[in-house]
Amino acid sequence: MKRLFWLSIFGLFSISLNSQNVVVDSLLKSNELQKARAVIERIINPVDQKLTLTKYYNTSEQLDSSFYTIFSIDTTRISELQKGYYHQHLAKALDKNNEYDLSYTHYIRAKDYFTRKGINAEIYKIDHELYKITGKKNYLDTFFEASKKFNDYECLSEASIEYALYDVDSETKDEVFKYLDDALYYNSYTENYDQKKREDFTNKRTRLWRNLGRA
């Protein structure tokens, strides 16, 4: 049965780059790095393989390998969809390398390509990254509204935490804790929900509570 499952997964790789990302994302979020790497090595298209491998390296904090892999791609020979992922993964590597201005530029380019191709699931997640780089609330608002539209509870949970931490002061502390409680609520509906993540949110709430003098 396990063999049939993996064969069915590998069959997706010759069909859709989006399908590849769904499978690999799920494994990376579950911290199943070895399984993710095994899946990536079986991707048929060499460009798709390099793009997904860059995401793997970004997640595992192997930035030298991220840059080496992404820069080995000839961008004059790839599709618009592939260019979207190219700029997205390069932006993430640059972000992790503290090169925020360059990261912002590549996220904007990625968003443009994804908008052209109608890849909504990637567009609003880029808005979250742009908010974290710039601190501009309009990006957070767009991320939150899109997460609601697509019933993405994991992103709603993340957005609620961002709202909680946005411009915190003693006068807004009640609203802060409302957003943190919303984050716990949305997280309980996520596909990757587990007790460890709930404990992480609870710990963040407790630390913020203490910092504001309520504990």
Secondary structure as GFF3:
##gff-version 3
##sequence-region A 1 215
A	DSSP	alpha_helix	2	12	.	.	.	ID=ss1
A	DSSP	alpha_helix	17	29	.	.	.	ID=ss2
A	DSSP	alpha_helix	33	40	.	.	.	ID=ss3
A	DSSP	alpha_helix	46	59	.	.	.	ID=ss4
A	DSSP	alpha_helix	63	70	.	.	.	ID=ss5
A	DSSP	three_ten_helix	75	77	.	.	.	ID=ss6
A	DSSP	alpha_helix	80	96	.	.	.	ID=ss7
A	DSSP	alpha_helix	100	117	.	.	.	ID=ss8
A	DSSP	alpha_helix	120	134	.	.	.	ID=ss9
A	DSSP	alpha_helix	137	149	.	.	.	ID=ss10
A	DSSP	alpha_helix	153	165	.	.	.	ID=ss11
A	DSSP	three_ten_helix	170	172	.	.	.	ID=ss12
A	DSSP	alpha_helix	173	187	.	.	.	ID=ss13
A	DSSP	alpha_helix	195	211	.	.	.	ID=ss14
###
